[in-house]
Amino acid sequence: MKTNHLFSALALSLLVLAGCSPKHYPKLAAQTGNGQPIVIFYDNDVHCAVDGYAVSAALKKEALQTNPNVLLVSAGDYVQGGSLGAASKGGYIVSIMNQADYDVVTLGNHEFDYGMPRMDEITKGLNASVSACNLFDLRSGKKERMFPEYVMKTFGSVDVAVIGIATPYSFVSSTPSYFQNEKGEYVYSLSSDDFFSTVQKTIDKARKDGAEYVIAVTHLGDDILDEINALTMIMNTTGLDAVLDGHSHSTIPGNMVADKKGHRVLHTSTGSHFEAVGKLTIDPSAKDALRSELIPVNEQSPRDAKVDEVIKGVKAEYAAQGSRVVGRSEKPLIAADETHPRIARIKETGLGNFCVDAYRMRMHTDIAALGGGSVRAALPEGVITYNDIFTLFPFNNTVGIAEMSGQMVLDMLEFSVYVSPVEFGGFLQVSGLKFDVDLNVGSQVLVDANKMFVGFDGPERRVKNVMVLGEDGSYAPIDVNKVYTVAGSTYLLKEYGDGYAVLKGAKVTDLGMLDLQLLEDFISETLGGVIPASYEKPEGRINFIK
């Protein structure tokens, strides 16, 4: 990764915050025609927290009572991250946003989580204008922009261009295969190779077309480990007035960041899950022509009654979805037997293999791992309903992919069995691996008072003979120096649930997809709607030596 853009942008932003005063872009002595300012309400990273839409709608409606110059926009990640989104593949969220009367939205990385055809359906279903200046379709052999590069809004004599910008890292933070053809070639582009020039050309075009103010609604974030983020975009372009940002879930009431020519650009973000609604005010007659604030969303917030009605209807319809059939199983997949009420916490199980295969096969990783404590209920023989899989995976955990060395994989497995044969919610069900556990060897794992991993004490390991499944279907010894991709829940990989601090240092991508959705897709798409009898019993991936 190159670092010059990152640290230069960070340094510039810090200079501004420390009191440096780069120039504003010169403003024309323009008025909106009615003496009123322009107001843009905004949100980002709602992730299916739908109750907040009644608040954003109420704020817009209330403002419109005295001022016609009002917009409501979203910076992405609205259709994924909760069961309402997963159950309808975004459909419920679209219906609520339409009632809330959004004007312009851009695409977050999670708008791609249901695949490109579904993304197309979702965006066509939105009443709001969709803008993504850096998203292109390459399938025809040409670079064809999929959405308008900006949306021009006119308020009296003032034109405001709203540019939508999606993160180029959507290719890895969603599902990479969604953007590829059958040969594994990328047939869509998010302009990662010419990102800054693509944005600059869009800004220049908007200015040429008469925009006095150019507002970017972006899903880029402020993570300085990403070479392309909102800060580096500002630093490497000129002509923006404000950036209404998402992706990092940062709470930024309003910082001034210097662009390529030293002009001040307002950068703001609302957090996530409707912690707040942002309000950008553009007032050509004021000393500070642009100012922003975050309006907290709480029990005292105003609510729009019609949006509330739609939300209640959606929730009622979702409740009825429990009886929806998602497939069938040739055999019962048990979660308990005569030896133990929670067998996935002490040994390999057929049900556990089914769950963890879903992770590895849907995410196309080398390995997958899932704590037995995440396997919450059995699946019956015969018809499998949505309620069955929701009971199996009730926590709405999101799916992650980690990059781990072979040595880290070995350390992870060792921690998994450190209390065996005693029950442990972190005992791993695995896919793409098989290994022995020698219970004659005492555990060398050290944990703190909270049972969080802190290290190893001694060279001998319980986990032995670890083999990794290859693409040809054969197993080969694990390579301690090789980097493997490992799918699992972010509860395990990122939050170190069950004490898995042994995974600190792994590079983890949170895909945002719910484990519930992943399991349904595994049944309906990968398995063709039928869970085979082979999952009735364990396969022999984990062998205990007593």
Disulfide bonds with the S-S distance in Angstrom:
none
